[in-house]
Amino acid sequence: MGSLDSSGSQGFLPDAPKFDDEAAQDAITSRFWTAYDSLTSPNLITQHIAIAQHLHRAILRTGTALIAKHQIRHLRAFRMAVVKEGPDAPLFTHAGALVKLALWVAEAVQEMDGKKGRGGGNELVMAGLDEARGVYVVVGLGGGGTTVQSKEKEKRRAERQRKKEEKREARRKEKAAERQKALERRLANGEEVDEDEDEELETEEEDSSESESEDEDDGMDEGKRRSAGRNRFGLAFQEVIEETGARVKVDSFEHCVVEVKKEDLSGFLEQLSMKAIVG
């Protein structure tokens, strides 16, 4: 994992020149085995706590600065921010660090929008300038997966749905038992049973149940529409990558990281904005 240098910003690739892809890959492999060895060596973990602390402090400083300086632009289809200056800027030319910063900013913006009563998607594009190589490292967030917070919301929604189903089933059984008791009393009293009336009561109960189901279906449809919006953004991001020939560094369900030439960033974002809206 390496140690911090004098500037405190290049600790992730201390020995690898930024312009040498082979050396950078060797450094990544070396860090992987260091992390693997740390599973059986607590000393290795404690030795690198300082690097983890440095990263999280840098995320807090940079993310707070982006928000305070209103440098997070809200385009038509997504939000975007660029990190190209400041003492921590070189750190965010690394894909892993940039993804963590993007997740922090996305959650912070979502929290602020919630307090202001505004809704909106979590689609975010964040770019970090690697001046030495003349490229932007770009992360697209919100293309298909969800953050941990969103997953927790889905879990709570599923739990509420389960409890509603249980209550509905219990209510249905209770009404059926009451109806059966009423029927038995009428038969015991020698009263005439009107089957049409009994069927009418059953129909009313079924209609009530269907109405509740329709309300829940509407909620599910709304969720699907929001999910479709995220998927549209993810597909648009992939299409623009193919059309521009951007170099893919990380491709996962929740985010994608690519490298874009410094002079091509504006065109990349413009194409992404158009495709995310028009499709």
C-alpha positions in Angstrom: 0.0 0.0 0.0 3.0 2.3 0.3 3.7 5.2 2.6 2.9 8.9 2.4 5.5 11.1 0.7 6.5 14.6 1.8 3.4 16.1 0.2 1.1 13.6 1.7 -0.7 13.1 -1.6 1.1 10.3 -3.5 1.1 7.6 -0.9 -0.8 5.1 -3.1 1.9 4.9 -5.9 5.2 5.9 -4.3 7.5 4.2 -6.7 5.6 4.1 -9.9 5.9 7.0 -12.4 2.4 8.1 -13.4 3.2 7.9 -17.1 4.3 4.3 -16.9 1.3 2.0 -17.1 3.3 -1.2 -16.5 4.9 0.2 -13.4 1.5 1.4 -12.1 0.1 -2.1 -12.7 3.0 -3.6 -10.8 2.3 -1.2 -7.9 -1.3 -2.2 -7.9 -0.4 -5.9 -7.8 2.1 -5.2 -4.9 -0.6 -3.4 -2.9 -3.0 -6.3 -3.5 -0.5 -8.8 -1.9 0.2 -6.4 0.9 -3.5 -6.3 1.6 -3.8 -10.1 1.3 -0.9 -10.6 3.8 -2.5 -8.2 6.2 -5.4 -10.7 6.7 -3.0 -12.7 8.9 -0.8 -9.9 10.2 -2.5 -7.2 12.3 0.8 -5.3 12.3 0.5 -4.7 8.6 -2.9 -3.2 9.1 -1.8 -0.9 11.9 1.2 0.3 9.8 -1.1 1.6 7.1 -3.8 3.2 9.3 -2.2 6.6 8.7 -2.8 6.2 4.9 -6.4 5.4 5.4 -6.8 8.3 7.8 -5.1 10.6 5.3 -7.5 9.5 2.5 -10.6 10.1 4.5 -9.4 13.5 5.7 -8.7 14.4 2.0 -12.2 13.2 1.0 -13.7 15.4 3.7 -11.6 18.4 2.8 -12.2 18.1 -0.9 -15.9 17.2 -0.8 -16.6 20.0 1.7 -14.8 22.5 -0.5 -16.7 21.4 -3.7 -20.0 22.0 -1.9 -19.0 25.2 -0.1 -17.7 26.7 -3.4 -20.8 25.6 -5.4 -18.6 23.6 -7.7 -21.1 20.8 -8.1 -23.0 21.6 -11.2 -26.5 20.2 -11.8 -26.8 19.4 -15.5 -30.1 18.2 -17.0 -29.4 14.5 -16.5 -26.8 14.3 -13.8 -24.6 16.3 -11.4 -21.0 16.8 -12.1 -17.8 18.0 -10.3 -14.2 18.4 -11.3 -11.2 18.1 -9.0 -8.2 19.8 -10.6 -6.6 22.0 -8.0 -5.7 21.9 -4.3 -3.2 20.0 -2.2 -5.3 16.8 -2.4 -5.9 16.9 -6.2 -3.2 14.4 -7.1 -4.7 11.8 -4.7 -7.9 11.8 -6.7 -6.2 10.7 -9.9 -6.4 7.2 -8.5 -9.7 5.4 -9.3 -10.3 4.0 -5.9 -9.9 7.4 -4.1 -12.0 9.2 -6.7 -14.8 6.6 -6.3 -14.8 7.1 -2.5 -15.0 10.9 -3.0 -17.8 10.6 -5.5 -19.8 8.4 -3.1 -19.2 10.9 -0.2 -20.3 13.8 -2.4 -23.4 12.0 -3.7 -24.6 11.1 -0.3 -23.9 14.6 1.1 -25.9 16.2 -1.8 -28.7 13.7 -1.4 -28.9 14.6 2.3 -29.0 18.3 1.6 -31.7 17.9 -1.1 -33.8 15.9 1.4 -33.6 18.7 4.0 -34.6 21.2 1.4 -37.6 19.0 0.3 -36.1 18.4 -3.2 -36.0 15.0 -4.8 -33.7 13.9 -7.6 -31.5 11.0 -8.7 -28.1 10.2 -7.4 -26.5 10.2 -10.9 -23.1 11.9 -10.5 -20.0 12.3 -12.7 -16.8 13.3 -11.0 -13.5 13.9 -12.8 -10.0 14.2 -11.3 -7.3 15.9 -13.4 -4.0 14.0 -13.9 -1.9 16.9 -15.2 1.2 14.8 -15.7 -0.5 12.4 -18.1 -2.9 15.0 -19.6 -6.0 13.0 -18.8 -9.0 13.1 -16.6 -10.0 10.1 -14.5 -13.8 10.1 -14.7 -16.2 8.1 -12.5 -19.9 7.7 -13.3 -22.0 6.9 -10.3 -25.6 5.8 -10.2 -25.8 3.9 -13.4 -27.4 0.7 -12.1 -26.6 -0.1 -8.5 -27.4 1.7 -5.3 -25.4 3.0 -2.4 -25.5 1.3 0.9 -28.0 3.9 2.1 -30.3 3.1 -0.9 -30.0 -0.6 -0.2 -31.1 0.0 3.4 -34.1 1.9 2.1 -35.0 -1.0 -0.1 -34.7 -3.4 2.8 -37.0 -1.3 5.0 -39.5 -1.0 2.1 -39.6 -4.7 1.7 -40.1 -5.2 5.4 -43.0 -2.7 5.4 -44.5 -4.6 2.4 -44.2 -7.9 4.3 -46.0 -6.5 7.4 -48.8 -5.1 5.2 -49.3 -8.5 3.6 -49.4 -10.2 7.0 -52.0 -7.6 8.3 -54.1 -8.0 5.2 -54.1 -11.8 5.5 -55.0 -11.7 9.2 -57.8 -9.2 8.4 -59.1 -11.5 5.6 -59.1 -14.5 7.9 -60.8 -12.6 10.7 -63.6 -11.4 8.4 -64.1 -14.9 7.0 -64.4 -16.3 10.5 -66.9 -13.6 11.4 -68.9 -14.3 8.3 -68.9 -18.0 9.1 -70.1 -17.4 12.6 -72.9 -15.2 11.4 -73.9 -17.8 8.9 -74.0 -20.5 11.6 -76.1 -18.3 13.9 -78.7 -17.6 11.2 -78.9 -21.3 10.4 -79.3 -22.2 14.1 -82.1 -19.6 14.4 -83.8 -21.1 11.4 -83.3 -18.0 9.3 -83.2 -18.2 5.6 -79.7 -17.7 4.2 -79.4 -15.4 1.2 -76.5 -16.7 -0.9 -76.5 -13.6 -3.1 -76.0 -11.3 -0.1 -73.1 -13.5 1.1 -71.4 -13.4 -2.3 -71.9 -9.6 -2.4 -70.0 -9.2 0.9 -67.2 -11.4 -0.4 -67.0 -9.3 -3.6 -66.8 -6.0 -1.5 -63.9 -7.5 0.5 -62.1 -8.6 -2.7 -62.6 -5.2 -4.2 -61.1 -3.5 -1.1 -58.1 -5.9 -1.2 -57.6 -5.2 -4.9 -57.7 -1.5 -4.3 -54.9 -1.8 -1.7 -52.9 -3.9 -4.1 -53.3 -1.3 -6.8 -52.0 1.4 -4.5 -48.9 -0.8 -3.7 -48.5 -1.5 -7.4 -48.4 2.2 -8.1 -45.6 2.6 -5.5 -43.7 -0.2 -7.2 -44.2 1.4 -10.6 -42.8 4.6 -9.3 -39.8 2.7 -8.0 -39.4 1.0 -11.4 -39.5 4.4 -13.1 -36.7 5.7 -10.8 -34.7 2.5 -11.4 -35.2 3.0 -15.2 -33.8 6.5 -14.9 -30.7 5.1 -13.2 -30.4 2.3 -15.8 -30.7 4.9 -18.6 -27.8 6.9 -17.2 -25.7 3.7 -16.9 -26.4 2.7 -20.5 -25.7 6.2 -21.7 -22.4 6.2 -19.9 -21.4 2.9 -21.5 -22.4 4.1 -25.0 -20.4 7.3 -24.7 -17.4 5.3 -23.6 -17.7 3.1 -26.7 -18.2 6.1 -29.0 -15.3 8.1 -27.6 -12.9 5.3 -27.1 -12.3 6.2 -23.5 -10.1 3.8 -21.6 -12.0 1.8 -19.0 -10.2 1.4 -15.7 -12.9 0.0 -13.4 -16.3 -1.3 -14.5 -18.7 -2.5 -11.9 -22.5 -2.6 -11.3 -22.5 0.5 -9.2 -19.9 2.7 -11.0 -17.6 2.9 -13.9 -14.2 4.6 -14.0 -12.6 5.7 -17.3 -9.8 7.9 -18.5 -10.6 10.8 -20.9 -8.0 13.0 -22.6 -7.9 16.4 -21.0 -9.1 18.2 -24.2 -11.9 15.6 -24.7 -13.7 16.0 -21.3 -16.2 18.7 -22.5 -17.2 16.6 -25.5 -17.5 13.5 -23.3 -19.8 15.3 -20.8 -21.9 16.9 -23.6 -22.5 13.5 -25.3 -23.4 11.9 -22.0 -25.9 14.6 -21.1 -27.6 14.3 -24.5 -27.8 10.5 -24.4 -29.0 10.4 -20.8 -31.9 12.6 -21.7 -32.8 11.5 -25.3 -31.5 7.9 -25.1 
